[in-house]
Amino acid sequence: MKSKTVIDVWVADLTFPGYMDRWMKWGEEFEAAHPEYRINITGQDFRTFPVEIAEAAAEGRVPAIAEYYFYMAQVARDSVKRDGSPLFTSLEKAIAGRTEILGEPVVIDDIIPALREYYTYGGDLLSMPSVGTTSLLYANTDLLRAAGVTELPQTWDEVEAVCKTIAAHEGGPSHAITWSNHGTFFQQAIASQGGLLADRDNGRSGQAEKVDLSSKEMLTWVKWWQRLHQDGHYLYTGKMPDWEGTLRAFADQEVAIRISSSNDVNYMVQTAKSRGFGIEAGIFPYNDHVPYGGNAVAGTSLWLADGLDEATQDGALAFLQFLHNPRNAADRHKANSFIPLTHASYDLLEEEGWFDEHPYHRVASEHVNRYPGRGNDGGANAKDGAPPSQGALFGDFAGAQDVMTHAMGDVLAHGADPDTRFAEATAEAQRLLDAYHADRAAAGPRSPDSLRVEYFRDAEPYSGADLENIVQLSR
């Protein structure tokens, strides 16, 4: 009997209940359709995953497919084998124009623009998006209606107006709004204003060499946030990033509005249901005093190892297409609120009535696929006209995120001057980027600092399962 071709797939275990079970199921289903292959799936801690890959590469053993957190794309591009050659190859170039591989239809041309654009460099799709999220606003409609607010705010000015209305209502919550002190919201706020975090077009027209955490767009966001806090509208829990704490405040109705990830949709809705209040989801508020510049996405993507033999590479490519066929992509959205990655998966959900039954699940797709305030831009599944999605690519992004959140913490908790504090943050983040470049120049990024994910000084580690401490989803 001919031996099976083994495809080693290392994925980030995001720790949501049942998350790895679904991965194992997809592997088994692919093997049933392609008995000549064995899919060997290994779940890794998403925080230490890049270290595991770097150590494996140094030992000459590389998985055929490896998953990286979104802002680790630069690390994946810079990673090398023992002989100095690239660790990963371009997904698009490996597909080489084929429309199907081992009978699995190629889906990369159907990936929604926001996610395809983020993982594209120089016109080349480098990796397969596997998880896609963005930032949304969630509101307790009972508290809003009680204060006389009938529509969700979409702009920063509208958020302030709603906050003032809630504050003036006797018997309302102690604060109007909260969100975690986390880098994803900095990214969205800056992107929507057309700003950048790094030079060379956010690292997209060349290796970023300079970071800027004190740009006009950054400081406009920081000072708006500071004003909400000073006026008593924004609830700061005092921790970083404290996803759990902000969810608890929303669950306990200490705030009327929580901004968080689209990944939280299921948790937010279940929270409202279990606590007996209404909920509505809307887009991340934007600064309408400047042109809308684009969106920030988060998530993960799957990278294809370079130098695989033909059978292994074709098997890996076929598995990547299988993972993203309409049925699998739609089911992934249902299970974890991840954005439907392809137009076909969105259409399937629409046809099955999913969005009619769960309208809050439609919002994330609408947010990344059309400009706000443009009702006739083609809808949530628009195939053109989507806002840009060109998030920053540079080394030790996690370190820079830690720097900006600590700077914001000092502004909120200690009254630090934003201009001064974020100028200091820029200098600190620059030192981290310089250290990354020195590290990668030796033998590719190998140091723990270069490979860290979701790192926060003086903060307890967190995972997706933490939200289950507040509300458990029925599965």
N, C-alpha and C positions, 0 to 999 in steps of 0.2 A: 504494500500500500504506500502510495506517495505521501511523504510527510507534508504537513500543513505549513504554510507560510505564516509566521507569527508577526503580528503587528503590535508592538509595544506602545501603549497609549497612556501617557501620564497626564492626569487632569487635577485641577485644583478642587479639593473637597471644600465646598463653601459651607458645609456643616448644617445646612437646612435639613430637617427631618426627611428621610427618604431620598436625599439628593443622590447619593452614590448608587442606591438601588436602581434608579432610572438609568444611570450610565451602564450598569451591568446588564440591564434589560436590552439596551440598544446594541451592546456587543453581542449578546446571544442572538438577537434577531438578525444582525448582519451575518453572523456565522451560519445561521440556518439558510439564508439566501445565497451564501458564498461558502460552501463547505470546504473549499480548498484553503480557507483562511481561519486563523484563530486570533481573536482580538483579546489581548492581554491588558486589561485596564487596571491602573493603579491610581488610587486617590492620594494626593499629597496635601500637606498643610499649606494653605495658600500663602501664608506669611513666609515660610522657609523654602517654598518650592524652587525659586531660582537658585538657591544654594545647592539643593539636591541635584539640579540639572548641571550646574557648573562642576560639582564634584564628580558626577558621572562622566562628563565630557573629559575631565582630566584623566580619568581611568580608561577612556576609550570606549565607553558604553553609552550610547545615546538612544533614547526612545525615538521611534519613527515619528510620533506626534507628541508634542509637549505644549501645555497650556500656560500662558503668561497673563498676569494681570495687565489691564490696558496700558497703564503708564510705564510698564516694563518693556514696551516695544523697542525702545532704544537699546536696552540691555540685550534683547534677543538679536537685534541686528548686529550688535558689537561682539557677540559671543563667538568663540572660535574653538576648533578642535585642537588636539595636541600638536598637529602639524601646522597650525596657524590658519588653516582654511576655515571658511564660514561654517558655523554649526548648523545653520538653517538655510533653506533655499526659498526662493519666491514661490508662493502657491500658484500664482497666475502663470508663471513661466513653466512650472512643472505640468500644469494642465495642458499647456501648449495648444490652446484653441479647440480642444475636443469638446463635444457636446454631451458625451456620456463616457463613463469609465466603468468597465466591467458591468455594463448595463444600468449603472446608476446615473440618472440625468445630472449634468453639471449645473449647479445653481448659482455660481458666483455672480453672474450677470443680473440676477434677480435680488441680490442683497440690497436692502434699503440704503439710500444715499448716505445717511448720517454715519452708518457703521462701515460701509465700504470705504468712504472717504477717510475715516480716521485711520484705518489700517493700510492705506495706500500711500506709497512714497514714490515720487517721480513717475506717477502714472501707473505704478505696478502694485497690484494687491499682494501684499507680502504674506498675510496669514488669514485664516478663516475666523471671522467673529463667531464666538460661541455663546456669550452672554452679553446682552445689551441693556443698559439702563440709562435713565436721565433723571433730572430733578423735577419734582412736582410740588404743588401746594395742596394741602388737605385741610378742609374746614369742617368744623362742627356746625352744621346748618341750624341746629336748634339754638345755639348761642348767638349765631349771626342774626337769625330772624328775630330773636327776642330783642336785639339791639336795633332792629329796623334795617339791617343789611340784607339785601335781596340778591345780590350778585357777587361772585367771587372777584377779588381784586386781581388785575393782570399786570399793573405797572407799579413801580415803587411809590409814586404819588398816591395811587389808589390804595395801596397797602397802608400808608400813613393815615389816609382819611378813614379807612375802616377801623384801624387801631384807635383813633381818636373817638370814633362813634361808640366802640365797645367800651372804652374807658369811661365814657360819659353815662353809660347805662347802669343804673343802680342794680346791684345784685349780679353783675356779670363776673367773669373770671378775673383772677388777680392780674393776669397779663393777657395781652391779645394774641401774641405770636411767639413761636420758638423754632429753632432749628439747631442742629449740631454744629459745633465749631470744627468743621471738616473741610478739607481742601476741595472736595467736589463742588461745593457751593461757590467758592472763590472762582473756580474754573468756569462755571456757568455764568456767573455775574460778569466776568471779564470778557468771555467769548461773546455774550449777547451785546456788549458795548463795542465789539470789534477790536478788543485789545489783545495783547500778547504777553506771555510769560517769559519768552526767550527770544534771542536774536535769530537771524536767518529764518524768518517766517515761522517762528515757533519751532525751529529745528527741522523744518520740512524742506528747506532748500539747501541744506548742508548741516553738518554737525553743529548743534548749538554750543556756543562758547561763552555766552553771557546770559544771565538771568536778571529779571527786573521785577521785584516785588513791590516797587514803589511807583509804578506807572500811574498816569492820570486815571485810567480805568480802575486800577486796584484801589487807589485812595478814594475815588468817588464811591465805590462799594463800601469800603471800610467806614467812611464817615457817615454814610447813610445808616449802616448797621449800628454804629456808635450812637447816632441820634435816637434811633428807636429804643435803644437800651437806656439812654439818659432820660428819655421822656417816660420811662416806665412801661413801655409797650412790649419790649422784647424780654423774654425770660432766658437768662443765662444760667445754666445749671452749675457752672464753675468747673466742669470737667471736659476733657477732650477724649474722643469725639462725643461720647455719651449718647449714642443712638437710643439706648434703653431708657435713659433718663428723660429725653424729650418725648419719647413715646408714652412713658408713664404720665407725664404732665398732660398730654393730650387725652389719655384714657381717663384720668381723674378730673378732666374738664377744668384744669387750672389755666389752660389756654384755649382759645377758639380756633387757632390756626397752627398747623405744624408743617414746615417745609422739610421734605425728606426725599429719599430715592424712590423712583417708580417701582423698585423692587419691593417696597413696603406696601403696595396696594392691598394685597391680601390681608396683611396684618392690620392695616388701618381700618379696612372695612369690617373685619371681624371684631376689632376693638369697639367700633361704634355699635355694631349689632349686639355685642355682649353687654355693653354699658347702657344700651337703650337710647342712643341719640342718632340723629341723621348725619350723613357725611356726603361731601362732594369733593371731587378732585379737579384741580385746575393746573395751568402751566406755571412754571417758575416765573415769578414777577421780573419785569425788565425795566430798565431806565429808558423811558420813551422820550427823553430829551436829546437822545442821540439815535442815529439810524441803527436798526437791529442788525447785529453783526454775525450772529450764528449761535450754535448750541454746543454744549459739551456733553459727551457721552462717556459712560464708564462701562466696566465689564471685563471680559476676558476674550482671548483669541487663541486659536490652535495653530502652532507652527510646525512646518514639515521639515524633518531633518534632511540635510544635504548628503549626497553620496549614497543614497539607498540603491539597492539593485532594483531592476525594473519591476519584478513581481511584488516586492515589498512596497515600492513607491506607488504603484497602481492600486494596490490594496488599501494603502493609507489614504490615497486621494479618493477612492471610491467610498471609504468609510466616512470621510468628511462630507461628501455629498449626501450620503444616506442620513447622517445626523441632521442635515438641514433640509430634508425633503419636506413638503408642506405639512404632512401629518406630524412628524416628529417636532418640527419647529413650533407648530401650533400647540402641541401638548406641553412643550417646555414652557411656553408662555402661560398656559393655564395653571401649571404646577407652581411656578415661582414668580409670576408677574413680569418675567423678562420681556422686553420688547420683541414682538414677532420679527424675526431677522430678515425675512424675505417678503416680497409682495404676495407671492402665492400663499404663504402661511397666513398672512393677514386676510386675504380674500377667503380662505377656507374658514377661518373663524367668523368672518362676516356672514358667509353663506349658511353656516350652522347656527346662526343666531346668538353666538356667544356675546358679542358686543351689545346686542339689544338687551340681553339678560343682565349683563355686567357692564354698564356704560362707563364706569370709572376705569375700566381696563383699556378703553379706547384713547384716553387722554395722552399717554406717553407717546403713542404713535403719531397722534396729531401734533404734539409738541415738536418732535424732531423732523417731521415731514412737511411742515408748512410754516410760513411766517405768521406771527401773531397778528390778529386784527385784519387778516386778509381772508375773508370768508369764501372767496372763489378761487383759491389757489390749488384746487385739485383734490382737496380732502386729505384724510389721514394716510391714504395709500398713494399719494401723488408720486409719479415716476420722474418728475422733474420739478424744478422750482423750489427744492428743499433748501433750508438755510445751510450755510457752510458748517462743517464739523471738522475743524483742523486743530484739535487739541495739541498741547505742547509735547514735544518729544525731546527729552534730555535726560542725562544720567542722574542717578540718585534723586529721582522725583519725590520719593517717599521722604527723604531728608528735607527737601525744600518745602514739602507739605507740612512737615512737623514745624519748621521754622515759621511759616506764615500763620499757622494756628496758634502757636505760642505768642506770636506778636499780637494777634487779635485778642488772645486771652488777657494780655497786659493792658490793651486798650480798654477792654470791657471791665475787667476786675480791678485794675489799678489806676485807671485814668491816664494811661500813657498817651503822649501826643502821637497821633497817627503818622504824621510826616516823618518825625524823628524815628519812631519805632520801626516803621517799615523800611526806612533807609538802612537801619541796622540789620533788619532781616534780609535785605538784598545782599549786603556784604557777607552775611553768614551763609546764605544760600550759594553765593558765588564761590566761597571757599569749598563748599561741598562738591560743586560741579567741577572745580579745578582738581580736587582729589580724585573724582571719578575718572577724569581724563588721564591722570597719571596712572591710575590702576589699569584702565583698559589698554593703555599703550604697551604695558608689559606683556600680557598674554591674554587679553580680553578681560572683561570685568570679572574679578574673582573675590574681592574683599567683601566682608559682610555688609559694609556700608553701601557698596555699589549695588548689592543684591537685595536690599531690604524692601519689604512690602508692608504698607500700612503701619509704619513705625511712628510711635508717639512717645516722647520722653515722659517719664513719670505718669504714664497712663496704663491701666490694666489692659491686657490683651482682650480682644472682643471677637465674637464670631456671629454668623447669621443666626445661630440657635439662641442667642441671648434674648431676642424678641419674644421667644416662647415663654420667657419668665413672666411676661405681662399678659400675653394672649396666645392661646394655643389654637392652631388651625385644625379644623376637622379634615381628615384626609382619608 
